[in-house]
């Protein structure tokens, strides 16, 4: 009986979103926002109630800790975005259209994170993209927004083709489209994957990377900042994380697929490092946050590739809340930046970072030699390098305070990180120990990130720093190549409000910048 009530509650969540979308269109704007906010609050209450309920087995719905956490997160972000949008869009002629597509998008996301049927997941995944496209084109007269939405539309179709092909391969292998039935075969010890399953894992990894805007298909995420701020918050705090959720959902399969994990480590790892460095060259707050999202998604996919699913789930939740706050408080960030311009930070001490790095590497090397390191040692090294930056910057005006205070803050963050990681590891799929090659690759990436940061921060006038800064500012021209290829395959229509309706081709691309 409990299972029936749980299934009913899981079905009600997307239905509540859709009902609010339908009713809001017949009401005045303010009444429509009250309906939307009420529907989102009810969806959040249902999601939180499901967190406390048992987790019965069901044919059509998944109800486990990961799904419950992500569903609650989606409902919470949706409520916050709806409340902010009511004030942000007050007086805008398109409020009803925004209300409708916001609710439809949230309904599709709720279906993706609760369904146990692969075909339903695929249809809802496509529904997210199509409804989000309407939000990205909220101001259809903006050419850059139209180009970004066009690229996003095509990349989304590519991700859906990858998911569809993976589903076909898994269906041929297991004879079922129920996700728990597909994954049950990989719970037994000593299972090895055949060619179909390896190809399916590669396709799922590819779909996750496209969804998370990994190189070279990242440019649309940077350019859609021209959409309304609530859309950016919804996109960066919720929808973009679905690539990580997909890998968590398919964790039993992905844990056995070495080629797929290798692909994730290379592409997402390089994306994480390069995008993190690109943020050092950006001034626009929303563009900086967009590049930060690309880097964070790369790191989350690397965590999944290393088998650290608890850490990836923690990262997903923390990043969602952080990015929602950052985008919705972007106006205050602009003020903070202007204040910083009045008292620019001093140059960080050149010797602090290399000395601290040497100490950290020596400690980790000693722990590795004695066998004390945990399987996710490379990720602990990343956290140690974060503390390194905090300590090395303490002498500049950017971060003031004594060395003792900086070390205390770094230690407190490490303790908080360890406690949260312990909780989320208990809720997520079981961790899988990464191989030595994967750990060494991650260590090399993180040390490369630290080295480039040190060059840009401590030796900004050197020829190497100037050359690196120039290429980072251009994003290594990866988006330019992706845009040219995209427009060659499928030219984009100019906004309908233009003087004459044209087709945007490669030759006209420069005019949109």
N, C-alpha and C positions, 0 to 999 in steps of 0.2 A: 504494500500500500504506500510505503514511503517513497518508493521509486516512482509511482504514478504522480504524487504531489510534486516531486522534484522535477519530473519531466514537464508538468504543467507550468511550474514557475519558470523553467528555462524557455519554454515556448512563449510565455507572457512577456518576457523582456523585449524581444524584437517587436512583438505585437503592440506593446505600449508605445514604443518609438513611432511605429507606423500610424497608430491611431492619433497620436499628438500631431504628426505631420499632416494628416488629413483634416483634422478639426481646425488647426491653426490657419489653414488657407481660407476658411469661411469667417474668420473673426477679424476684428480690428487689430492693428499692429500690437498694441499693448496687451490686449486680451490674448492674442496669439502667443506672445512671449510668456504670459502666465501659463497658458496651456503647455507650451514646450517645457518650461521649467518644472511644472508639476509632473509631466510625463517622465522627465529625466530623474526627478527625485524619486518617483515610484519605481523606476527601473533600478536605481541605486539601492533602494530598500530591498527589492527582490534579490538583487545580486548579493547583498550583505547577508540576507537571510539564508541564501544557499550556502554561504561559507560555513554556517553553523550546522547545516543539515548533514546527515550521513551521505556517503558517496556510493550509491547503488549502481549496479551494472545496468545499462540501458542500451537498446538497439539503435536509437536515433540520436541520443545526446551523450556527450562526454561530461562527466562530473567528477573531476579530481582536483587536488589542490592547485595545480597550475591553471586549469581553466577557471576555477573560482576566483583566483587572484586576478587574472587578466580581465575577466568579466567585470569584477568590482572596480578595477582600475579604469576600464573603458567608461563605465557608468559615471564614475566620479569626474573624470576629465570632461565628459559630455555635459554634466551639470554645470561645471565651472565655466566652460566655454559658452553655454547658453546664457548664463547669468551675465557674463561680460558682454556678450553680443547684444543683449537688450539695450544696454547703454551705448555701446559703440556704434550701433546702426540706427539709433534713434533718429527718426526723420528721414531715413533713406527710403527711396521709393521701392527698393527691392527687398524689403524686410520679409515679406511673405515667402518669396522665392528662397531666401536664405534659410528661413525656418524649415521649409519643406525638405530641402536637400540636406540640411544638417541632420535632421531626424532619420531620413532614409539612409544616410551614410552610417549613422550609429546603429541602426537596425541591422545593416549588412555586417558590420563588425561584430555585433553580438552573435549573429548566426555563425560566423567563421570560428569564433572562440568557444562555441558550445556544440556544434554539430559533430556527430560520429559517422557521417556519411560523406565519402570523398566527393561525390558529384554535387551534393549540396554545398560543401565547402568551396568547390570550384565556382559554382554559380554565384555564391555570396561574395567570393573574392573578386569576381568580375563586377558585381554590383557596387562594391566599394569604389572601384576605379571610375565607373561611369557616373556615380552620384558625386564623387569628389571632383570630377571634371567640371560639373556644373558650378561648384563652389569656386574652383580656380578661375573660371571664366565669369565671375560675378561682375567684373568690370570688363566687358568684352571689347571695349574700344582701345584697350591698352595692347599695343603690338607685342611688347616683350612678354606680357602675360599670355597672350595667344600663342606665341612661339613655344614658351615653356609648357603650356598645357598640351600643345600638339606633340611635343617630344614625350611628355609623360604618358599621353594616350597610346602612342606607339610602343613604348617600353612596357607599359602595362599589358598590352596584347602579347608581347613576347613572353612575359612572365606567366600569363595564363596558358599559352601554348606549352611551355615547359611543364606546368602543373598537369595539364591535360595528358600530355605524353607520359609523364611519370605515373599518373593514375591508370592509364591503359596497360602499362608494363606490369604494375603491381596487380592489377586485376587478372591479367593473363597468368601471373605466377601463383596467385592465391585463390582466385575464383570468387572474390567478394569485394564489394566497395565499402564495407564497413571498416573504419579505420582501426578499431581495436582488433578486428579479425586479421587485418593485414599485419599488424605489429605483433600479434601473439606469437607468430612463427619465429620471431627474433629474441624471444625471452629465454629460450632454452640455451644452456651453455654449449659452447663448441659449434655454434651455427656459423656457416660461411655463406657468403653471397654469391649468387650466380651472375651471369652477364646482364640479364634483365634488371636484376635488383641493383647492380652497380650503376647501370645507366639511369635507373629511376632516381637513385640517390644523387647523381650528378645533376639531373634535371631539377630536382628539388632544391639543391644548393644554388643552382643558377637562378631559379625563381626567387629565392630569398635574397640573393645579392642584387637582383634588379629591383625588388621591392624596397630594399634598404639603400638604394641610390649609391651603389658602389661604383668605383671607376671601371670603365669610362662613361657610365650611364648615370652620372650624378648631376649634370648641369641643370636639369629641369628643377631640382630641389633648390638650387641657389636662386634661380630666376623667378620662381613662383612667389617670392616675397612680395610681389606687387599685388597679390590677392589680399583681402582684408585680414587684419591681424588675427581675429579669431580662427580663420581658416588655417593660418600658419601654425597657431597653437594646436589645433586639432590634428593637423598633419604631422608635426614634429613630435607631439606628445603622445600620439596614439597610433595613427595609421602606419607610419614609417616603421614602427616596431613589429609589425606583423611578420616580417621576414624572420626575426628572431623567434617569434612564437611558432612559426612553421617548423623551424628546426627543433624546438623543444617538443612539439607535438610528435614529430617523426624521429625522436631521439633514438629509440631502439634500432631503427634501420641505419641512421646516420653514424651511430657509434661503430658499426661494422664496415663502413664504406671508406676505406683508406683514400681512394682517388678523390672522392667528394670532399673529404676533410682537407686533403692537400690543396685542392682548388680554393677552398675557403681561406686557408692559412695564407696562401700567396696573395690572392686578390684582395681580400678584406684586410690582411695585415699591411700591405703596401698602401691601401686606401686610408687606413687609420693613421699611419705615420705622415703621409703627405698632406692629408686634409688637416691634421692637427697643426702642422707647420704653416699651412696656408692661412689659418686663423690669425697668425701673428702679423700678417700683411694687410688685414682688413680694418676699415674704419667704420663702415655702416654696421649698426648694431644687428639688424635683422640678417644681413648677409653673413656677418661673423657667426651668428647663431646657427645659420643654415650649414655653414662649413663645419661647425662644431658637431652638428647632428651627423653629418657624413662620417666624421672621425669616430664618434661614439658608436654608430651602427657597425662600423668596421671592427671595433674592439669587441662588441657583443657577438658578432659572428665568429671572431677568433676564439672567444671563450667557448662557444658551442663546438667549434672544430677541435678544441682541446679536451672536450668531454666534460667541461666544468659547467654543467647545466644549472646548478644552484646559483653560481656566480652570474650566469647570463640572466636568470630570472630576477635576481637582485638588481642587476644593471638595467633591465627593462623597466622595472617599477621606478627606480630612482631617476632614470633619465626622463621618463614620462612626466613625473611631477616637476622635475627641475625645469624642463623645457616649456611646460605649460606656464609656469611662473615667469620665466624669462621673457617669453613672447608677450604675455599679457601685461608685463611691467616694463616693456621696451621703452616707453616714454621716460621713465625714471632712469633707465640705463643711459639714455642720451644725456640727461642732466649730469649724471655721474661722470660721463666721459668729458663733458665740457669743463667740469671742475678739475678733472685730472690734467687737462690741457693747460690750466693756469699754473700748475705746479708739476711739470713732467717728472717722471721717476728718474732717479740717478742710475748710472750704469752699475750693474751688479758686479761684485768682486770677481775678478777673473779666475782666481785660484780656488775659490770655494767649491764650485761644482766639480772640477776634476779631482780634488782631494776627497770630497765626500763620495764621489763615484768610485774611486779606488777602494775606499773603506767598505762600501756596500758590496762591491764585487768580491773583495777578499772574504767578507763574512759569508756570502752565498757560496763561494767556492769551497770554503772550509766545511760548511754544512752539507754541501753536495758530496764532498769526499768522505764524510763520515756517515752518509746515508740518512741524515736527519731531514732532508728536504721532502716536502709533500709533492704529490703529482702536479699541482698547479704552481710550482715554484716560479715559473717565468712570470706569472701574474702577480705574485708577491713581490717579485723584483720590480715590476712596474709601479707598484704602490710605494716601494722604497725609493724609487727614482722621483716620484711625486713629492715625497718628503724631502728629497735632496733639493729639488727646486725651491721648496718653501724655505729651507734653511739657508741656501745660497743667496736667496733674494732678500734676506732679512736686513742686510746692510744698506739697501737702497731705500729711497723714499716711497717706493711702491708698497713695501711690506716693512713696517717699522717694528722695533722691539728687540729685545736681547736674544742672544743665541739660545739661552736656557728656555725662554718663552717659546721660541720657534720649535725647539725640540719637544717641548711639552705638548704643543698643539699637534705636531706630527705624531707623537706617541698616542695622544687621545684619538686621533683619526684612525690610527691603525687598530686600536682596541675596538672602536665602534664598527669598523669594517669587518673585523674578525667575528664579532657577535652577530651582525646581520648576516654575514656569509654562513655562519653556522645554522641560523634559523632557515634561510632559504634553501640551503643544501638539503635539509631534512624534508622540505616540501617538493623539491624538484626531482626529476628522474635521477637515478643513481649515477654518480660521476664515473667517468672512464679515464683511467690513467693514460696520459699522452705519451707518445714515444719520445726518445731522446732527441731525434732529429727535429720534432715539432718544438720541443722546449728550446733547443739551441737557435732555431729560426726566430722564435719570439724574443729571445734574449738579444739576438743581433738586431732585430727591428727596434727594440726599446733603446738599446745603446745608440743606434743610429739616430733615433729621435732626440735623445739627449745631446749627442754631438752636434747635430744641426741646430738645436735650440741654443747651445752654448755659443756657436759661431755667430748666430743672428743677434744674440743678446749681449754678448761680451766683446765681440770683435765686429761691430756693425760697419766699420769703415774699411775692412779688408776687402780685397778683390773677390775672394771666395764668397763672402757674405753678400756683396752687391750682386754677384751673378746668381747666387741662390735665391736671393730676395726677388729678383726680376722674374725668374722662372716660377717661383711660388706664387707671385702676384698674378701670373697668367694661368695658374693651375696646370703648368706644364703643357698648356694648349690642348689638353685632352678633350675638353668639351667642344672646342672648335671643330676638331676632327669628327666627333660624334654628331654634332649638329649638321655638318656638311653631308655626312653619310645619310642621316635621317632625312634631310630635305631632298637628297638625290633619290631616295627610295620612294618617298611620299611627300611632295611639296605641301606646304601649309597654306590655308586660306587666310588672307588678311582679315582683320576685324570688319564686320558688316557696316560699321559706322564710318569707315574710311570714305574718302571722296569717290573712289571707284573701286569696285570689288576686283581684287587681283589675286594672283597666286604667288606666295612667297617662295622664291627659289634660292639657290645658292648665291647667285649674283646679287640678289637683293638683301642678303643676310646682313651685310655691314650696315645697312640703313636702319636696322632694328636695334642697334646697340647704343 
